[in-house]
């Protein structure tokens, strides 16, 4: 029967390469004491692992709860708002000024926003919301939560209903041959409108600044609209027709907004040609004016 080995027998440590000379020199009491210390450390670590597991579970529950809240908030009716201005604010300064507990990590690179809701109320948002601040710009239409006013989603650009109602033809079919007796005017339009759009690189190389628009004048029925549509067909551009009397509105700024929306729609459908008919309706001659 083999003899029982004791802790003093060095042969029991020979197979463990991780043990150093220090352990081999320790007495039985020292090894027992070290073992107890290690047991205590293991218990402490197990307790720490259990605590972290509980915290992890609590965080998962909190994340799940917040996800459900976000889902509910995103299904609720949005309050339509416009982004007025985007500001770069230091989150540290913001926290000191407010004197409250501010989640600085939620501040997206210090970006803040000023919005104006459809109820004509203006709000400052230190935290923008679920939309990336880099994707926002002043004038954007957004949907916000009706309680917290956090931006939840960007909305499509809003155009005036009168702009949507104006004539939009993405594929004009008129040709120059459809217009008779206006060869000189056709040639001038080709040089002023068509060539700068079809051969833009030549104008850039020569340093020629083409005109931004042309004025077609004459009695009704002489082919002004037909010429504009023919130019749009030759340049493969979208044709937008707007009547001059629409630009004269009762409220200040209403006509200017109509023009902005018209050009924004043209930019979206670029290349485009905007034809403003009855332009003389915008300006009236003063009755007291005399030569």
MIDOSE-1310 file (N, C-alpha, C; in nm, 2 decimals, decimal comma, always signed):
residues 291
xxxx	+0,09/-0,12/+0,00/+0,00/+0,00/+0,00/+0,09/+0,12/+0,00; +0,06/+0,21/-0,09/+0,14/+0,33/-0,11/+0,13/+0,42/+0,01; +0,24/+0,49/+0,05/+0,23/+0,58/+0,16/+0,17/+0,71/+0,12; +0,09/+0,77/+0,21/+0,02/+0,89/+0,19/+0,12/+1,01/+0,18
xxxx	+0,11/+1,09/+0,07/+0,20/+1,20/+0,05/+0,15/+1,32/+0,13; +0,24/+1,40/+0,18/+0,21/+1,52/+0,26/+0,24/+1,64/+0,17; +0,20/+1,76/+0,22/+0,23/+1,88/+0,15/+0,37/+1,91/+0,14; +0,45/+1,85/+0,24/+0,60/+1,88/+0,23/+0,66/+1,79/+0,12
xxxx	+0,59/+1,69/+0,07/+0,66/+1,61/-0,03/+0,66/+1,69/-0,16; +0,77/+1,72/-0,21/+0,79/+1,80/-0,33/+0,74/+1,73/-0,46; +0,72/+1,60/-0,45/+0,68/+1,52/-0,57/+0,54/+1,56/-0,62; +0,45/+1,61/-0,53/+0,32/+1,64/-0,56/+0,31/+1,77/-0,64
xxxx	+0,42/+1,85/-0,64/+0,42/+1,98/-0,71/+0,49/+1,97/-0,84; +0,56/+1,86/-0,87/+0,64/+1,85/-0,99/+0,56/+1,86/-1,12; +0,44/+1,82/-1,12/+0,36/+1,82/-1,24/+0,30/+1,95/-1,28; +0,30/+2,05/-1,19/+0,24/+2,18/-1,21/+0,35/+2,28/-1,24
xxxx	+0,35/+2,31/-1,37/+0,46/+2,40/-1,41/+0,44/+2,55/-1,37; +0,31/+2,58/-1,33/+0,28/+2,72/-1,30/+0,32/+2,76/-1,16; +0,36/+2,66/-1,08/+0,40/+2,69/-0,94/+0,55/+2,73/-0,94; +0,58/+2,83/-0,87/+0,71/+2,88/-0,87/+0,79/+2,83/-0,75
xxxx	+0,91/+2,87/-0,74/+0,99/+2,83/-0,63/+0,94/+2,88/-0,50; +0,86/+2,99/-0,50/+0,81/+3,05/-0,38/+0,71/+2,95/-0,31; +0,63/+2,89/-0,39/+0,53/+2,79/-0,33/+0,60/+2,67/-0,28; +0,71/+2,63/-0,35/+0,78/+2,51/-0,30/+0,85/+2,53/-0,17
xxxx	+0,88/+2,66/-0,14/+0,95/+2,69/-0,02/+0,86/+2,71/+0,10; +0,72/+2,72/+0,07/+0,63/+2,75/+0,18/+0,60/+2,63/+0,26; +0,57/+2,66/+0,39/+0,54/+2,55/+0,49/+0,39/+2,51/+0,47; +0,35/+2,40/+0,54/+0,22/+2,35/+0,53/+0,12/+2,46/+0,57
xxxx	+0,15/+2,52/+0,68/+0,05/+2,63/+0,74/+0,04/+2,74/+0,64; +0,15/+2,78/+0,58/+0,14/+2,89/+0,48/+0,06/+2,85/+0,36; +0,08/+2,73/+0,31/+0,00/+2,69/+0,20/-0,15/+2,68/+0,23; -0,18/+2,63/+0,35/-0,32/+2,63/+0,39/-0,38/+2,77/+0,40
xxxx	-0,30/+2,86/+0,46/-0,35/+3,00/+0,47/-0,37/+3,06/+0,33; -0,27/+3,03/+0,24/-0,29/+3,09/+0,11/-0,41/+3,03/+0,04; -0,43/+2,90/+0,06/-0,55/+2,84/+0,00/-0,68/+2,90/+0,05; -0,68/+2,93/+0,18/-0,80/+2,99/+0,24/-0,82/+3,13/+0,17
xxxx	-0,71/+3,20/+0,16/-0,72/+3,34/+0,10/-0,78/+3,33/-0,05; -0,73/+3,23/-0,12/-0,77/+3,21/-0,26/-0,92/+3,17/-0,26; -0,96/+3,09/-0,16/-1,10/+3,05/-0,15/-1,19/+3,17/-0,13; -1,14/+3,26/-0,04/-1,22/+3,38/-0,02/-1,23/+3,47/-0,14
xxxx	-1,11/+3,48/-0,21/-1,11/+3,56/-0,34/-1,21/+3,50/-0,44; -1,21/+3,37/-0,45/-1,30/+3,30/-0,54/-1,45/+3,33/-0,50; -1,48/+3,33/-0,37/-1,62/+3,36/-0,33/-1,65/+3,50/-0,36; -1,55/+3,59/-0,34/-1,58/+3,74/-0,37/-1,60/+3,75/-0,52
xxxx	-1,52/+3,68/-0,60/-1,54/+3,69/-0,74/-1,67/+3,64/-0,79; -1,71/+3,52/-0,73/-1,84/+3,47/-0,76/-1,96/+3,56/-0,73; -1,94/+3,63/-0,61/-2,04/+3,72/-0,57/-2,04/+3,84/-0,66; -1,93/+3,89/-0,71/-1,92/+4,00/-0,80/-1,98/+3,96/-0,94
xxxx	-1,95/+3,83/-0,98/-2,01/+3,78/-1,11/-2,16/+3,78/-1,10; -2,21/+3,74/-0,98/-2,36/+3,73/-0,96/-2,42/+3,87/-0,96; -2,35/+3,96/-0,90/-2,40/+4,10/-0,89/-2,40/+4,16/-1,03; -2,30/+4,14/-1,11/-2,29/+4,19/-1,25/-2,40/+4,12/-1,33
xxxx	-2,43/+4,00/-1,31/-2,53/+3,93/-1,38/-2,67/+3,99/-1,36; -2,69/+4,02/-1,23/-2,82/+4,08/-1,19/-2,83/+4,22/-1,26; -2,72/+4,30/-1,25/-2,72/+4,43/-1,32/-2,74/+4,42/-1,47; -2,68/+4,32/-1,53/-2,70/+4,30/-1,67/-2,84/+4,26/-1,71
xxxx	-2,90/+4,18/-1,62/-3,04/+4,14/-1,64/-3,13/+4,27/-1,63; -3,10/+4,35/-1,53/-3,18/+4,47/-1,51/-3,16/+4,57/-1,62; -3,04/+4,58/-1,68/-3,02/+4,67/-1,79/-3,09/+4,61/-1,91; -3,09/+4,48/-1,93/-3,17/+4,42/-2,05/-3,32/+4,45/-2,03
xxxx	-3,37/+4,44/-1,91/-3,51/+4,47/-1,89/-3,54/+4,62/-1,92; -3,44/+4,71/-1,88/-3,46/+4,85/-1,90/-3,46/+4,88/-2,05; -3,36/+4,81/-2,12/-3,35/+4,83/-2,27/-3,48/+4,79/-2,34; -3,53/+4,67/-2,29/-3,65/+4,62/-2,35/-3,77/+4,72/-2,33
xxxx	-3,78/+4,77/-2,20/-3,88/+4,86/-2,17/-3,87/+4,99/-2,25; -3,75/+5,04/-2,27/-3,73/+5,17/-2,35/-3,76/+5,14/-2,49; -3,72/+5,02/-2,54/-3,75/+4,99/-2,68/-3,90/+4,99/-2,71; -3,98/+4,93/-2,61/-4,12/+4,93/-2,62/-4,18/+5,07/-2,62
xxxx	-4,12/+5,16/-2,53/-4,16/+5,30/-2,53/-4,14/+5,37/-2,66; -4,02/+5,35/-2,72/-3,98/+5,41/-2,84/-4,08/+5,36/-2,95; -4,11/+5,23/-2,95/-4,20/+5,18/-3,05/-4,34/+5,24/-3,04; -4,39/+5,26/-2,91/-4,52/+5,32/-2,89/-4,52/+5,47/-2,93
xxxx	-4,41/+5,54/-2,90/-4,40/+5,68/-2,94/-4,39/+5,70/-3,09; -4,33/+5,60/-3,16/-4,32/+5,61/-3,30/-4,45/+5,58/-3,37; -4,54/+5,51/-3,30/-4,67/+5,48/-3,36/-4,77/+5,59/-3,33; -4,74/+5,67/-3,24/-4,84/+5,78/-3,21/-4,83/+5,89/-3,32
xxxx	-4,94/+5,96/-3,33/-4,93/+6,07/-3,43/-4,82/+6,17/-3,40; -4,75/+6,21/-3,50/-4,64/+6,30/-3,48/-4,69/+6,45/-3,49; -4,62/+6,53/-3,42/-4,64/+6,68/-3,43/-4,54/+6,73/-3,54; -4,60/+6,79/-3,64/-4,51/+6,83/-3,76/-4,44/+6,96/-3,72
xxxx	-4,31/+6,97/-3,74/-4,23/+7,08/-3,71/-4,13/+7,11/-3,81; -4,08/+7,23/-3,81/-3,97/+7,27/-3,90/-3,84/+7,30/-3,82; -3,73/+7,26/-3,87/-3,60/+7,29/-3,81/-3,56/+7,43/-3,84; -3,55/+7,51/-3,74/-3,52/+7,65/-3,76/-3,37/+7,67/-3,76
xxxx	-3,30/+7,61/-3,67/-3,15/+7,63/-3,66/-3,09/+7,52/-3,59; -2,97/+7,48/-3,63/-2,89/+7,38/-3,56/-2,77/+7,45/-3,49; -2,74/+7,42/-3,37/-2,64/+7,49/-3,29/-2,54/+7,38/-3,24; -2,42/+7,43/-3,23/-2,31/+7,36/-3,17/-2,29/+7,40/-3,02
xxxx	-2,34/+7,32/-2,93/-2,33/+7,36/-2,79/-2,25/+7,26/-2,71; -2,16/+7,31/-2,62/-2,07/+7,22/-2,54/-2,16/+7,16/-2,44; -2,17/+7,02/-2,43/-2,25/+6,96/-2,33/-2,21/+6,99/-2,19; -2,07/+7,01/-2,17/-2,03/+7,04/-2,03/-2,08/+7,18/-1,98
xxxx	-2,08/+7,28/-2,07/-2,14/+7,41/-2,04/-2,29/+7,40/-2,02; -2,35/+7,32/-2,10/-2,50/+7,30/-2,08/-2,53/+7,24/-1,95; -2,45/+7,14/-1,91/-2,48/+7,08/-1,78/-2,46/+7,17/-1,66; -2,36/+7,26/-1,67/-2,33/+7,35/-1,56/-2,44/+7,46/-1,55
xxxx	-2,49/+7,50/-1,67/-2,59/+7,61/-1,67/-2,72/+7,56/-1,61; -2,75/+7,43/-1,65/-2,88/+7,38/-1,61/-2,88/+7,35/-1,46; -2,76/+7,31/-1,41/-2,75/+7,27/-1,27/-2,83/+7,15/-1,23; -2,85/+7,06/-1,33/-2,93/+6,94/-1,31/-2,85/+6,82/-1,36
xxxx	-2,90/+6,70/-1,33/-2,83/+6,58/-1,39/-2,86/+6,57/-1,54; -2,76/+6,59/-1,62/-2,77/+6,59/-1,76/-2,69/+6,47/-1,81; -2,76/+6,39/-1,89/-2,69/+6,27/-1,95/-2,61/+6,32/-2,07; -2,48/+6,35/-2,04/-2,39/+6,40/-2,14/-2,36/+6,31/-2,25
xxxx	-2,37/+6,18/-2,23/-2,35/+6,08/-2,33/-2,46/+6,08/-2,44; -2,58/+6,12/-2,40/-2,69/+6,13/-2,49/-2,68/+6,25/-2,58; -2,60/+6,35/-2,55/-2,58/+6,47/-2,63/-2,50/+6,42/-2,75; -2,55/+6,43/-2,87/-2,49/+6,39/-2,99/-2,39/+6,49/-3,04
xxxx	-2,26/+6,48/-2,99/-2,16/+6,57/-3,03/-2,19/+6,71/-3,01; -2,28/+6,74/-2,90/-2,31/+6,87/-2,87/-2,40/+6,94/-2,96; -2,47/+6,87/-3,05/-2,56/+6,93/-3,15/-2,70/+6,95/-3,08; -2,74/+7,07/-3,10/-2,88/+7,11/-3,05/-2,96/+7,17/-3,16
xxxx	-3,08/+7,18/-3,14/-3,17/+7,23/-3,25/-3,28/+7,32/-3,19; -3,32/+7,41/-3,28/-3,43/+7,50/-3,25/-3,54/+7,46/-3,35; -3,66/+7,43/-3,31/-3,77/+7,39/-3,40/-3,89/+7,47/-3,38; -3,97/+7,48/-3,48/-4,10/+7,55/-3,47/-4,21/+7,46/-3,51
xxxx	-4,30/+7,43/-3,42/-4,41/+7,33/-3,45/-4,52/+7,40/-3,53; -4,61/+7,31/-3,57/-4,72/+7,35/-3,65/-4,82/+7,44/-3,57; -4,81/+7,43/-3,44/-4,89/+7,52/-3,35/-4,82/+7,65/-3,33; -4,72/+7,68/-3,41/-4,65/+7,81/-3,40/-4,58/+7,83/-3,27
xxxx	-4,53/+7,73/-3,21/-4,45/+7,74/-3,08/-4,30/+7,70/-3,12; -4,21/+7,77/-3,06/-4,07/+7,75/-3,08/-4,01/+7,68/-2,96; -3,93/+7,58/-2,99/-3,86/+7,50/-2,88/-3,72/+7,48/-2,91; -3,64/+7,48/-2,80/-3,50/+7,45/-2,81/-3,48/+7,31/-2,76
xxxx	-3,41/+7,22/-2,84/-3,39/+7,08/-2,80/-3,24/+7,06/-2,77; -3,20/+7,04/-2,65/-3,06/+7,01/-2,62/-3,03/+6,87/-2,66; -3,13/+6,78/-2,67/-3,11/+6,65/-2,73/-3,20/+6,64/-2,85; -3,15/+6,61/-2,97/-3,23/+6,62/-3,09/-3,33/+6,51/-3,09
xxxx	-3,28/+6,38/-3,07/-3,38/+6,27/-3,07/-3,32/+6,15/-3,15; -3,40/+6,08/-3,22/-3,36/+5,96/-3,29/-3,30/+5,98/-3,43; -3,30/+6,10/-3,48/-3,24/+6,14/-3,61/-3,10/+6,19/-3,59; -3,01/+6,14/-3,68/-2,87/+6,19/-3,68/-2,87/+6,34/-3,71
xxxx	-2,80/+6,41/-3,62/-2,80/+6,56/-3,63/-2,73/+6,60/-3,76; -2,63/+6,52/-3,81/-2,56/+6,55/-3,93/-2,65/+6,55/-4,05; -2,76/+6,48/-4,04/-2,85/+6,46/-4,16/-2,96/+6,57/-4,16; -2,96/+6,66/-4,06/-3,06/+6,77/-4,05/-3,00/+6,90/-4,10
xxxx	-3,08/+6,98/-4,15/-3,04/+7,12/-4,19/-3,16/+7,21/-4,17; -3,13/+7,34/-4,16/-3,25/+7,43/-4,13/-3,35/+7,43/-4,25; -3,47/+7,43/-4,21/-3,58/+7,42/-4,31/-3,64/+7,28/-4,33; -3,57/+7,18/-4,27/-3,62/+7,04/-4,29/-3,75/+7,03/-4,21
xxxx	-3,84/+6,94/-4,27/-3,97/+6,91/-4,21/-3,95/+6,78/-4,13; -3,98/+6,78/-4,00/-3,96/+6,67/-3,91/-4,09/+6,64/-3,83; -4,09/+6,51/-3,79/-4,20/+6,47/-3,70/-4,15/+6,46/-3,56; -4,21/+6,52/-3,46/-4,16/+6,52/-3,32/-4,27/+6,46/-3,23
xxxx	-4,22/+6,42/-3,11/-4,31/+6,37/-3,01/-4,39/+6,48/-2,96; -4,52/+6,46/-2,94/-4,61/+6,57/-2,89/-4,59/+6,61/-2,75; -4,52/+6,53/-2,67/-4,49/+6,56/-2,53/-4,35/+6,60/-2,51; -4,25/+6,52/-2,56/-4,11/+6,56/-2,53/-4,05/+6,64/-2,64
xxxx	-4,12/+6,65/-2,76/-4,07/+6,73/-2,88/-3,94/+6,67/-2,93; -3,90/+6,55/-2,90/-3,78/+6,49/-2,96/-3,81/+6,45/-3,10; -3,72/+6,48/-3,19/-3,73/+6,45/-3,33/-3,73/+6,30/-3,35; -3,83/+6,24/-3,41/-3,84/+6,10/-3,43/-3,82/+6,06/-3,57
xxxx	-3,85/+6,14/-3,67/-3,83/+6,11/-3,81/-3,83/+6,23/-3,89; -3,76/+6,22/-4,00/-3,76/+6,33/-4,10/-3,87/+6,30/-4,20; -3,94/+6,41/-4,24/-4,05/+6,40/-4,33/-4,02/+6,45/-4,47; -4,09/+6,40/-4,57/-4,06/+6,45/-4,71/-4,08/+6,61/-4,72
xxxx	-4,01/+6,67/-4,81/-4,02/+6,81/-4,82/-4,16/+6,85/-4,86; -4,20/+6,96/-4,79/-4,34/+7,01/-4,81/-4,34/+7,12/-4,92; -4,42/+7,10/-5,02/-4,43/+7,20/-5,13/-4,57/+7,26/-5,12; -4,58/+7,38/-5,16/-4,71/+7,45/-5,16/-4,80/+7,38/-5,26
xxxx	-4,93/+7,37/-5,21/-5,03/+7,30/-5,30/-5,04/+7,36/-5,43; -5,02/+7,49/-5,44/-5,03/+7,56/-5,57/-4,91/+7,52/-5,66; -4,80/+7,49/-5,60/-4,68/+7,44/-5,68/-4,71/+7,30/-5,73; -4,77/+7,22/-5,65/-4,80/+7,08/-5,69/-4,90/+7,09/-5,80
xxxx	-4,99/+7,19/-5,80/-5,10/+7,19/-5,90/-5,05/+7,25/-6,03; -4,93/+7,32/-6,03/-4,89/+7,38/-6,16/-4,85/+7,27/-6,26; -4,85/+7,31/-6,38/-4,82/+7,21/-6,49/-4,68/+7,16/-6,47; -4,66/+7,03/-6,46/-4,53/+6,96/-6,46/-4,53/+6,85/-6,56
xxxx	-4,45/+6,87/-6,66/-4,43/+6,77/-6,77/-4,29/+6,72/-6,77; -4,27/+6,60/-6,74/-4,13/+6,55/-6,73/-4,08/+6,50/-6,87; -4,17/+6,49/-6,96/-4,13/+6,44/-7,10/-4,20/+6,52/-7,21; -4,16/+6,65/-7,23/-4,22/+6,73/-7,33/-4,19/+6,67/-7,47
xxxx	-4,28/+6,68/-7,56/-4,26/+6,62/-7,70/-4,25/+6,72/-7,81; -4,27/+6,85/-7,78/-4,27/+6,95/-7,88/-4,13/+6,96/-7,95; -4,13/+6,99/-8,08/-4,01/+7,01/-8,15/-4,00/+7,15/-8,21; -3,88/+7,19/-8,25/-3,87/+7,33/-8,31/-3,95/+7,33/-8,44
xxxx	-3,97/+7,22/-8,51/-4,05/+7,22/-8,63/-4,19/+7,25/-8,61; -4,24/+7,24/-8,49/-4,38/+7,27/-8,46/-4,41/+7,42/-8,45; -4,30/+7,50/-8,45/-4,31/+7,64/-8,44/-4,27/+7,70/-8,57; -4,36/+7,78/-8,63/-4,33/+7,84/-8,76/-4,31/+7,99/-8,76
xxxx	-4,21/+8,03/-8,84/-4,19/+8,18/-8,85/-4,11/+8,24/-8,74; -4,04/+8,16/-8,65/-3,97/+8,21/-8,54/-3,82/+8,15/-8,54; -3,77/+8,15/-8,66/-3,63/+8,09/-8,67/-3,53/+8,17/-8,59; -3,54/+8,30/-8,60/-3,44/+8,38/-8,53/-3,45/+8,36/-8,38
xxxx	-3,58/+8,36/-8,33/-3,60/+8,34/-8,18/-3,56/+8,20/-8,14; -3,58/+8,10/-8,23/-3,54/+7,96/-8,19/-3,38/+7,96/-8,18; -3,31/+8,02/-8,27/-3,17/+8,02/-8,27/-3,12/+8,09/-8,14; -3,18/+8,20/-8,10/-3,14/+8,27/-7,98/-3,16/+8,19/-7,86
xxxx	-3,28/+8,12/-7,85/-3,30/+8,03/-7,74/-3,20/+7,91/-7,73; -3,17/+7,86/-7,85/-3,07/+7,75/-7,85/-2,93/+7,80/-7,79; -2,89/+7,92/-7,83/-2,77/+7,98/-7,78/-2,77/+8,01/-7,63; -2,89/+8,06/-7,59/-2,90/+8,11/-7,45/-2,94/+8,00/-7,35
xxxx	-3,02/+7,90/-7,39/-3,07/+7,80/-7,30/-3,02/+7,66/-7,33; -3,03/+7,62/-7,45/-3,01/+7,48/-7,48/-2,86/+7,45/-7,47; -2,77/+7,52/-7,54/-2,63/+7,49/-7,54/-2,57/+7,50/-7,40; -2,60/+7,59/-7,32/-2,54/+7,59/-7,18/-2,58/+7,47/-7,10
xxxx	-2,69/+7,40/-7,14/-2,73/+7,28/-7,06/-2,68/+7,16/-7,12; -2,67/+7,15/-7,26/-2,62/+7,03/-7,33/-2,47/+7,03/-7,34; -2,40/+7,15/-7,34/-2,26/+7,15/-7,36/-2,20/+7,24/-7,25; -2,23/+7,21/-7,12/-2,19/+7,29/-7,01/-2,04/+7,30/-7,00
xxxx	-1,97/+7,19/-7,03/-1,82/+7,18/-7,01/-1,75/+7,28/-7,11; -1,81/+7,31/-7,23/-1,75/+7,40/-7,32/-1,75/+7,54/-7,26; -1,87/+7,58/-7,20/-1,88/+7,71/-7,15/-1,79/+7,73/-7,03; -1,77/+7,62/-6,95/-1,67/+7,63/-6,84/-1,53/+7,65/-6,89
xxxx	-1,49/+7,57/-6,99/-1,36/+7,58/-7,04/-1,33/+7,72/-7,10; -1,43/+7,78/-7,16/-1,41/+7,91/-7,23/-1,43/+8,02/-7,13; -1,48/+7,99/-7,01/-1,50/+8,09/-6,91/-1,62/+8,18/-6,94; -1,72/+8,13/-7,01/-1,84/+8,20/-7,05/-1,95/+8,18/-6,95
xxxx	-2,00/+8,28/-6,90/-2,11/+8,27/-6,80/-2,25/+8,28/-6,87; -2,32/+8,17/-6,89/-2,44/+8,18/-6,96/-2,55/+8,25/-6,89; -2,65/+8,30/-6,95/-2,76/+8,37/-6,88/-2,84/+8,27/-6,80; -2,90/+8,32/-6,69/-2,98/+8,23/-6,60/-3,12/+8,22/-6,65
xxxx	-3,16/+8,31/-6,74/-3,30/+8,30/-6,79/-3,31/+8,39/-6,91; -3,42/+8,38/-6,98/-3,45/+8,46/-7,09/-3,60/+8,52/-7,08; -3,62/+8,63/-7,14/-3,75/+8,69/-7,14/-3,82/+8,68/-7,28; -3,93/+8,61/-7,28/-4,01/+8,59/-7,41/-4,13/+8,69/-7,40
xxxx	-4,14/+8,78/-7,49/-4,24/+8,87/-7,49/-4,32/+8,88/-7,62; -4,44/+8,91/-7,62/-4,52/+8,92/-7,74/-4,67/+8,90/-7,70; -4,76/+8,93/-7,80/-4,90/+8,91/-7,78/-4,93/+8,76/-7,75; -5,05/+8,74/-7,69/-5,09/+8,60/-7,66/-5,10/+8,52/-7,79
xxxx	-5,07/+8,39/-7,79/-5,08/+8,30/-7,90/-4,97/+8,31/-8,00; -4,86/+8,37/-7,97/-4,75/+8,38/-8,07/-4,64/+8,27/-8,05; -4,67/+8,17/-7,96/-4,58/+8,06/-7,95/-4,48/+8,06/-7,84; -4,49/+8,15/-7,74/-4,39/+8,16/-7,63/-4,39/+8,03/-7,55
xxxx	-4,50/+7,98/-7,51/-4,50/+7,86/-7,43/-4,45/+7,74/-7,51; -4,49/+7,74/-7,64/-4,45/+7,63/-7,73/-4,29/+7,63/-7,74; -4,24/+7,75/-7,75/-4,09/+7,76/-7,76/-4,02/+7,70/-7,64; -4,08/+7,74/-7,52/-4,02/+7,69/-7,39/-4,03/+7,54/-7,38
xxxx	-4,14/+7,48/-7,42/-4,16/+7,34/-7,42/-4,06/+7,27/-7,51; -4,04/+7,33/-7,63/-3,95/+7,27/-7,73/-3,80/+7,27/-7,67; -3,77/+7,38/-7,60/-3,64/+7,38/-7,54/-3,62/+7,27/-7,43; -3,73/+7,25/-7,35/-3,73/+7,15/-7,25/-3,71/+7,01/-7,31
xxxx	-3,78/+6,99/-7,43/-3,77/+6,86/-7,50/-3,63/+6,84/-7,55; -3,56/+6,94/-7,61/-3,43/+6,93/-7,66/-3,32/+6,90/-7,55; -3,34/+6,96/-7,44/-3,25/+6,94/-7,33/-3,29/+6,83/-7,23; -3,40/+6,76/-7,27/-3,45/+6,64/-7,18/-3,47/+6,69/-7,04
xxxx	-3,53/+6,80/-7,03/-3,56/+6,86/-6,90/-3,70/+6,85/-6,86; -3,73/+6,86/-6,73/-3,87/+6,87/-6,68/-3,92/+7,01/-6,70; -4,04/+7,02/-6,75/-4,10/+7,15/-6,78/-4,20/+7,19/-6,67; -4,18/+7,30/-6,60/-4,27/+7,35/-6,50/-4,32/+7,48/-6,54
xxxx	-4,45/+7,49/-6,54/-4,52/+7,62/-6,58/-4,59/+7,68/-6,46; -4,56/+7,81/-6,44/-4,62/+7,88/-6,32/-4,67/+8,01/-6,38; -4,79/+8,05/-6,33/-4,86/+8,17/-6,38/-4,82/+8,29/-6,29; -4,79/+8,40/-6,35/-4,75/+8,52/-6,28/-4,85/+8,57/-6,17
xxxx	-4,98/+8,57/-6,20/-5,08/+8,61/-6,10/-5,07/+8,53/-5,97; -5,02/+8,41/-5,98/-5,02/+8,33/-5,86/-4,91/+8,38/-5,76; -4,82/+8,46/-5,81/-4,71/+8,51/-5,73/-4,75/+8,63/-5,65; -4,86/+8,69/-5,69/-4,92/+8,81/-5,62/-5,02/+8,76/-5,52
xxxx	-4,98/+8,76/-5,39/-5,07/+8,71/-5,29/-5,11/+8,81/-5,19; -5,21/+8,79/-5,11/-5,26/+8,88/-5,01/-5,16/+8,90/-4,90; -5,10/+8,79/-4,85/-5,02/+8,79/-4,74/-4,88/+8,81/-4,77; -4,81/+8,89/-4,69/-4,66/+8,92/-4,72/-4,58/+8,79/-4,70
xxxx	-4,50/+8,76/-4,80/-4,41/+8,64/-4,79/-4,47/+8,52/-4,85; -4,61/+8,52/-4,88/-4,67/+8,41/-4,94/-4,62/+8,38/-5,08; -4,61/+8,49/-5,16/-4,56/+8,47/-5,30/-4,42/+8,43/-5,30; -4,34/+8,48/-5,21/-4,20/+8,44/-5,21/-4,18/+8,30/-5,17
xxxx	-4,27/+8,25/-5,08/-4,26/+8,10/-5,05/-4,30/+8,02/-5,17; -4,39/+8,07/-5,25/-4,44/+8,00/-5,37/-4,32/+7,98/-5,46; -4,24/+8,09/-5,48/-4,13/+8,09/-5,57/-4,02/+7,99/-5,52; -4,00/+8,00/-5,39/-3,90/+7,91/-5,33/-3,94/+7,76/-5,35
xxxx	-4,06/+7,73/-5,32/-4,11/+7,59/-5,34/-4,10/+7,55/-5,49; -4,13/+7,64/-5,58/-4,12/+7,61/-5,72/-3,98/+7,57/-5,76; -3,88/+7,65/-5,71/-3,74/+7,63/-5,75/-3,69/+7,50/-5,67; -3,74/+7,48/-5,55/-3,70/+7,35/-5,48/-3,75/+7,23/-5,56
xxxx	-3,88/+7,24/-5,61/-3,93/+7,13/-5,69/-3,85/+7,11/-5,82; -3,81/+7,22/-5,88/-3,73/+7,21/-6,00/-3,60/+7,15/-5,97; -3,54/+7,18/-5,86/-3,41/+7,13/-5,82/-3,42/+6,98/-5,80; -3,53/+6,94/-5,74/-3,55/+6,79/-5,72/-3,57/+6,72/-5,85
xxxx	-3,63/+6,78/-5,95/-3,65/+6,71/-6,08/-3,55/+6,76/-6,18; -3,44/+6,81/-6,14/-3,33/+6,86/-6,23/-3,29/+6,75/-6,33; -3,26/+6,79/-6,45/-3,26/+6,93/-6,50/-3,40/+6,97/-6,53; -3,43/+7,10/-6,51/-3,57/+7,15/-6,53/-3,57/+7,29/-6,58
xxxx	-3,67/+7,32/-6,65/-3,70/+7,46/-6,70/-3,82/+7,51/-6,64; -3,81/+7,63/-6,58/-3,93/+7,69/-6,52/-3,98/+7,80/-6,61; -4,11/+7,79/-6,65/-4,17/+7,89/-6,74/-4,27/+7,96/-6,66; -4,25/+8,09/-6,64/-4,34/+8,18/-6,56/-4,42/+8,26/-6,67
xxxx	-4,55/+8,22/-6,68/-4,64/+8,29/-6,78/-4,70/+8,41/-6,72; -4,74/+8,51/-6,80/-4,80/+8,63/-6,76/-4,72/+8,70/-6,65; -4,59/+8,72/-6,68/-4,50/+8,78/-6,58/-4,53/+8,92/-6,56; -4,60/+8,99/-6,66/-4,63/+9,13/-6,64/-4,73/+9,15/-6,53
xxxx	-4,80/+9,05/-6,48/-4,90/+9,07/-6,38/-4,83/+9,09/-6,24; -4,70/+9,07/-6,23/-4,63/+9,09/-6,10/-4,61/+9,23/-6,07; -4,57/+9,31/-6,17/-4,54/+9,45/-6,15/-4,64/+9,54/-6,22; -4,70/+9,64/-6,15/-4,79/+9,73/-6,21/-4,73/+9,87/-6,23
xxxx	-4,77/+9,93/-6,34/-4,71/+10,07/-6,37/-4,79/+10,17/-6,28; -4,72/+10,25/-6,22/-4,78/+10,36/-6,13/-4,86/+10,45/-6,22; -4,98/+10,49/-6,18/-5,07/+10,57/-6,25/-5,01/+10,71/-6,27; -4,93/+10,76/-6,17/-4,88/+10,89/-6,18/-4,75/+10,90/-6,26
xxx	-4,70/+10,79/-6,31/-4,58/+10,79/-6,38/-4,60/+10,85/-6,52; -4,52/+10,95/-6,55/-4,52/+11,01/-6,68/-4,38/+11,03/-6,74; -4,37/+11,02/-6,87/-4,24/+11,04/-6,93/-4,22/+11,19/-6,94
